[in-house]
Amino acid sequence: MGVCVLGSINLDLVCRVPRIPLAGETILAERLDRFVGGKGANQARAAAAWGAASALIGAVGRDEAGAMMLADLAGAGVDVAGVARLEGEDSGLAYICVSAAGENMIVVISGANQGVTAGQIARTDLAGKAVFLAQLETPAEAVAAMFSSPEGRAGVTILNAAPALPERRTLLPLADIIVVNQTELALFAGAEEPASAEAAIPLAHRLISRDGQTVIVTLGAAGAVAVGMGQPIIAPGHPATVVDTTGAGDCFCGVLAAALGEGLDLTAALRWANAAAALSTEHPGAAVPRTLRADTESRLARASSDAPSAGLRATVGPVVLHPPLHGGATKRE
């Protein structure tokens, strides 16, 4: 079954710098690269690279950047029929500094991304989609409309609660799965940033507002942990030769959605998403290669002689969340 992603579409201007500049400091960039980015575009591309029928809902301007980004996404296998082209708006833009160590600093100008409306969701054909994924770079009304649609309520809703905007907390109860990193978890939980998976578990429980919800905390090189009603699931980190961490979290979310959409349980989906995200850091920019799935399978097979490659080819069927986390319930009423 397919994945529908609602989210931002940005032109990423990536400055390669020896290190992230300090406040008030001017440094010289080694080069400037241009990529198609934005959390929505990145996640839809990752889902498509994993093999899902991936559709994107969003907005760009009627400018050169907008036309280029739509063509690029369509070429990557993403259905962009749900992307509006808005008059009088510039396409979204992100200024990104990436250090020699692969760390990044990002400033986003939303532009047309803020023009996505609940009405646009109502006009978009959501049939055939099993998983609905959104972030917080488009208006809250649009996210709520997709998650509350008949298709959203029948499927699985995933909210990547990034950037961490406290006023968007009202969206958390609408999501079956909430994905946050350590910094975002700390902000929503009202606590210090956790230093380990174990420290993240009690904070993640604070974000759960109803039965059947799961909170996934991504921990960078340390992996990820999923917390729900039962025992936590901890997915260890994977070694990577880091070139650029930009978009690693988006790769995680896109692959997670795609894996759940093809019928894997949460434990298996988490494992593959975690491995794919690690592999994505070995490429410049946020866009993942079309070979992401094959590359991830090959990497894990080399790392473990008993890697369950058959899990990647699970029979497509209804999404089933991990029973111990959800007390046997797969979806809210």
C-alpha positions as CSV (number, residue, x, y, z in Angstrom):
1,M,0.0,0.0,0.0
2,G,1.1,3.5,-0.7
3,V,2.5,6.4,1.4
4,C,1.1,9.9,1.4
5,V,3.5,12.6,2.6
6,L,2.3,16.1,3.5
7,G,5.2,18.5,3.9
8,S,7.6,21.2,2.8
9,I,9.5,21.5,-0.5
10,N,12.6,23.6,-0.4
11,L,15.5,24.5,-2.6
12,D,18.5,23.7,-0.4
13,L,21.6,26.0,-0.7
14,V,24.3,24.0,1.0
15,C,27.5,25.7,2.0
16,R,30.4,23.4,2.7
17,V,32.4,24.9,5.6
18,P,35.3,23.6,7.7
19,R,33.2,24.0,10.8
20,I,29.9,25.5,11.9
21,P,30.5,29.3,12.5
22,L,30.1,30.8,15.9
23,A,27.7,33.7,16.6
24,G,29.0,36.8,15.0
25,E,31.7,34.9,13.1
26,T,32.4,35.1,9.3
27,I,34.0,32.1,7.7
28,L,34.7,31.2,4.1
29,A,32.8,28.4,2.4
30,E,34.7,25.8,0.4
31,R,31.8,25.5,-2.1
32,L,28.1,25.9,-2.6
33,D,25.7,23.1,-3.7
34,R,22.0,23.2,-4.7
35,F,19.7,20.3,-3.9
36,V,16.0,19.7,-3.7
37,G,15.0,19.4,-0.1
38,G,12.4,20.2,2.6
39,K,11.2,17.6,5.0
40,G,8.2,16.6,2.9
41,A,10.2,16.2,-0.3
42,N,13.0,14.3,1.5
43,Q,10.6,11.9,3.1
44,A,8.5,11.3,0.0
45,R,11.7,10.6,-2.0
46,A,13.0,8.2,0.7
47,A,9.7,6.3,0.7
48,A,9.8,6.1,-3.1
49,A,13.4,4.9,-3.0
50,W,12.3,2.2,-0.7
51,G,9.8,1.0,-3.2
52,A,6.6,2.6,-1.9
53,A,4.0,4.2,-4.1
54,S,4.8,7.6,-2.7
55,A,2.7,10.7,-3.2
56,L,3.5,14.2,-1.9
57,I,1.1,17.0,-0.9
58,G,2.6,20.5,-0.7
59,A,3.1,23.8,-2.5
60,V,5.8,25.6,-4.5
61,G,5.8,29.0,-6.2
62,R,5.4,29.6,-10.0
63,D,9.1,30.2,-10.2
64,E,12.1,28.5,-11.8
65,A,12.9,26.7,-8.5
66,G,9.4,25.3,-8.2
67,A,9.4,23.9,-11.7
68,M,12.8,22.4,-11.2
69,M,11.9,20.8,-7.9
70,L,8.7,19.2,-9.2
71,A,10.5,17.7,-12.2
72,D,13.3,16.4,-9.9
73,L,10.8,14.7,-7.5
74,A,8.8,13.2,-10.4
75,G,12.0,11.8,-11.8
76,A,12.7,10.2,-8.4
77,G,9.4,8.3,-8.5
78,V,7.3,10.7,-6.4
79,D,3.7,11.5,-7.4
80,V,3.5,15.3,-7.3
81,A,-0.1,15.7,-8.5
82,G,-1.0,16.9,-5.0
83,V,1.6,19.7,-5.1
84,A,0.0,23.2,-5.8
85,R,1.8,25.9,-7.7
86,L,0.9,29.2,-6.0
87,E,0.8,32.6,-7.7
88,G,2.7,35.4,-6.0
89,E,4.7,33.1,-3.7
90,D,8.3,32.1,-3.9
91,S,9.2,28.5,-3.4
92,G,10.7,27.5,0.0
93,L,14.4,28.0,0.5
94,A,16.8,26.6,3.0
95,Y,20.3,27.9,3.8
96,I,22.4,25.1,5.2
97,C,26.0,25.0,6.5
98,V,27.6,21.6,6.6
99,S,30.9,21.1,8.4
100,A,33.8,18.8,7.5
101,A,32.5,16.5,10.3
102,G,29.1,16.3,8.6
103,E,27.2,18.3,11.2
104,N,24.8,21.0,9.9
105,M,23.0,24.3,10.7
106,I,19.8,25.2,8.8
107,V,17.8,28.3,8.3
108,V,14.5,27.9,6.4
109,I,12.4,30.5,4.6
110,S,9.0,28.8,4.2
111,G,7.6,30.7,1.2
112,A,4.9,28.7,-0.6
113,N,5.0,25.9,2.0
114,Q,2.8,28.1,4.3
115,G,0.2,28.2,1.5
116,V,-0.9,24.6,1.9
117,T,-4.5,24.5,3.2
118,A,-7.1,22.1,4.6
119,G,-9.1,22.6,1.4
120,Q,-6.1,21.4,-0.7
121,I,-6.2,18.1,1.4
122,A,-9.9,17.7,0.7
123,R,-9.3,18.1,-3.0
124,T,-6.5,15.5,-3.1
125,D,-7.2,11.8,-3.9
126,L,-6.0,9.9,-0.8
127,A,-7.3,6.5,-1.9
128,G,-4.9,3.6,-1.9
129,K,-2.7,5.1,0.8
130,A,-2.1,3.1,4.0
131,V,0.3,5.4,5.8
132,F,0.1,9.2,6.2
133,L,3.2,11.1,7.1
134,A,3.6,14.8,8.0
135,Q,5.9,17.2,9.8
136,L,5.5,20.7,11.2
137,E,6.8,22.8,8.3
138,T,3.4,23.2,6.8
139,P,0.2,24.7,8.4
140,A,-1.2,22.8,11.3
141,E,-4.7,23.0,9.8
142,A,-3.5,21.0,6.7
143,V,-1.9,18.3,8.9
144,A,-5.0,17.9,11.0
145,A,-7.2,17.7,7.9
146,M,-5.1,14.8,6.4
147,F,-4.9,12.9,9.7
148,S,-8.6,13.3,10.4
149,S,-9.7,12.4,6.8
150,P,-11.5,9.1,6.4
151,E,-8.4,7.7,4.7
152,G,-6.1,9.0,7.5
153,R,-8.3,7.5,10.2
154,A,-8.4,4.1,8.4
155,G,-4.6,4.1,7.9
156,V,-1.6,4.8,10.1
157,T,-0.7,8.4,10.8
158,I,2.9,9.4,11.5
159,L,3.9,12.9,12.7
160,N,7.6,13.8,12.6
161,A,7.2,16.6,15.1
162,A,9.9,18.8,13.6
163,P,10.7,21.6,13.9
164,A,9.7,21.5,17.6
165,L,7.0,24.2,17.8
166,P,5.3,24.1,21.2
167,E,2.1,25.6,19.7
168,R,1.7,22.5,17.4
169,R,1.5,20.2,20.5
170,T,-2.3,19.9,19.7
171,L,-1.4,17.7,16.7
172,L,0.3,15.0,18.7
173,P,-2.9,13.2,19.8
174,L,-3.8,12.8,16.1
175,A,-0.8,10.7,15.3
176,D,-0.5,7.0,15.8
177,I,3.3,7.3,15.7
178,I,5.2,10.4,16.8
179,V,8.9,10.7,15.7
180,V,11.2,13.2,17.4
181,N,14.9,13.5,17.9
182,Q,16.5,14.2,21.3
183,T,16.2,17.9,21.1
184,E,12.6,17.9,20.0
185,L,11.7,15.3,22.7
186,A,13.2,17.6,25.4
187,L,11.2,20.6,24.2
188,F,7.8,18.8,24.0
189,A,8.5,16.9,27.3
190,G,9.7,20.0,29.1
191,A,12.9,18.4,30.2
192,E,16.7,18.3,29.6
193,E,17.8,16.6,26.5
194,P,18.3,12.9,27.2
195,A,21.8,11.5,26.8
196,S,20.8,7.9,26.1
197,A,18.0,5.6,25.0
198,E,17.3,4.7,28.6
199,A,17.0,8.4,29.5
200,A,14.7,9.1,26.6
201,I,12.2,6.4,27.5
202,P,10.4,8.1,30.4
203,L,10.4,11.4,28.5
204,A,8.8,9.7,25.5
205,H,6.0,8.4,27.7
206,R,5.0,12.1,28.4
207,L,4.1,12.6,24.8
208,I,1.7,9.7,24.7
209,S,-1.9,10.9,25.1
210,R,-4.0,7.9,24.2
211,D,-4.0,4.1,23.8
212,G,-2.4,2.9,20.6
213,Q,0.2,5.6,20.3
214,T,4.0,5.1,19.9
215,V,6.7,7.6,20.3
216,I,10.0,7.0,18.4
217,V,13.1,8.9,19.5
218,T,15.9,9.0,17.0
219,L,19.3,9.2,18.7
220,G,21.7,9.8,15.9
221,A,24.7,7.4,15.8
222,A,23.2,5.7,18.9
223,G,20.2,4.4,16.9
224,A,16.5,4.8,17.9
225,V,14.0,3.7,20.6
226,A,10.3,3.2,20.3
227,V,8.1,3.6,23.3
228,G,4.4,2.6,23.7
229,M,2.2,0.6,26.0
230,G,4.6,-2.4,26.3
231,Q,8.3,-2.9,26.4
232,P,10.4,-0.4,24.5
233,I,12.1,-1.4,21.3
234,I,15.7,-0.3,21.0
235,A,17.3,-0.3,17.5
236,P,21.1,0.1,17.8
237,G,23.1,2.5,15.7
238,H,25.0,1.5,12.5
239,P,28.5,2.6,11.6
240,A,28.8,5.0,8.8
241,T,31.4,7.2,7.1
242,V,29.6,10.5,7.6
243,V,29.7,13.0,4.8
244,D,26.5,15.0,5.6
245,T,23.9,14.4,8.2
246,T,21.3,16.7,6.5
247,G,18.1,14.7,5.9
248,A,19.1,11.6,7.8
249,G,16.0,12.0,10.0
250,D,13.8,12.5,6.9
251,C,15.3,9.3,5.4
252,F,14.4,7.5,8.6
253,C,10.8,8.7,8.5
254,G,10.3,8.0,4.8
255,V,11.6,4.4,5.1
256,L,9.7,3.8,8.3
257,A,6.4,4.8,6.5
258,A,7.3,2.7,3.5
259,A,8.2,-0.4,5.5
260,L,5.0,-0.1,7.6
261,G,3.0,0.3,4.4
262,E,4.2,-3.0,3.0
263,G,3.2,-4.9,6.1
264,L,6.3,-5.0,8.3
265,D,5.7,-4.8,12.0
266,L,7.2,-1.9,14.0
267,T,10.3,-3.8,15.1
268,A,11.3,-4.7,11.6
269,A,10.3,-1.3,10.1
270,L,12.4,0.5,12.8
271,R,15.4,-1.7,12.1
272,W,15.4,-0.9,8.4
273,A,14.6,2.8,8.8
274,N,17.5,3.1,11.3
275,A,19.9,1.4,8.9
276,A,18.8,3.4,5.9
277,A,19.2,6.7,7.8
278,A,22.8,5.8,8.8
279,L,23.6,5.0,5.2
280,S,22.1,8.3,4.0
281,T,24.7,10.2,5.9
282,E,27.4,8.9,3.5
283,H,25.9,11.0,0.6
284,P,26.0,14.8,0.2
285,G,22.7,16.6,0.5
286,A,19.3,15.3,1.9
287,A,18.3,13.4,-1.3
288,V,18.7,9.7,-1.1
289,P,19.8,7.5,-4.1
290,R,17.2,5.4,-5.9
291,T,19.3,2.4,-4.8
292,L,18.7,3.1,-1.1
293,R,16.9,-0.2,-0.4
294,A,19.4,-2.4,-2.2
295,D,22.3,-0.5,-0.6
296,T,20.8,-0.9,2.9
297,E,20.1,-4.6,2.4
298,S,23.6,-5.1,1.1
299,R,25.2,-3.2,4.0
300,L,23.2,-5.1,6.7
301,A,23.9,-8.5,5.0
302,R,27.6,-7.8,5.1
303,A,27.3,-6.7,8.8
304,S,25.4,-9.8,9.9
305,S,25.4,-13.2,8.3
306,D,21.8,-13.8,9.5
307,A,20.4,-10.5,8.2
308,P,16.7,-11.3,7.4
309,S,16.6,-10.0,3.8
310,A,13.3,-11.8,3.3
311,G,11.8,-9.2,5.6
312,L,12.4,-6.6,3.0
313,R,10.2,-8.4,0.6
314,A,7.2,-8.9,3.0
315,T,3.9,-9.5,1.3
316,V,2.0,-6.2,0.9
317,G,-1.0,-6.1,3.3
318,P,-2.6,-4.0,6.0
319,V,-0.4,-2.1,8.3
320,V,0.1,-3.9,11.6
321,L,1.7,-2.0,14.4
322,H,3.8,-3.9,17.0
323,P,1.2,-5.8,19.2
324,P,3.1,-5.5,22.5
325,L,3.3,-1.7,22.0
326,H,-0.4,-1.4,21.2
327,G,-2.1,-4.0,23.3
328,G,-3.3,-5.7,20.2
329,A,-5.1,-2.7,18.8
330,T,-3.8,-1.6,15.4
331,K,-5.7,1.7,14.9
332,R,-7.8,4.2,16.9
333,E,-11.5,4.3,16.3
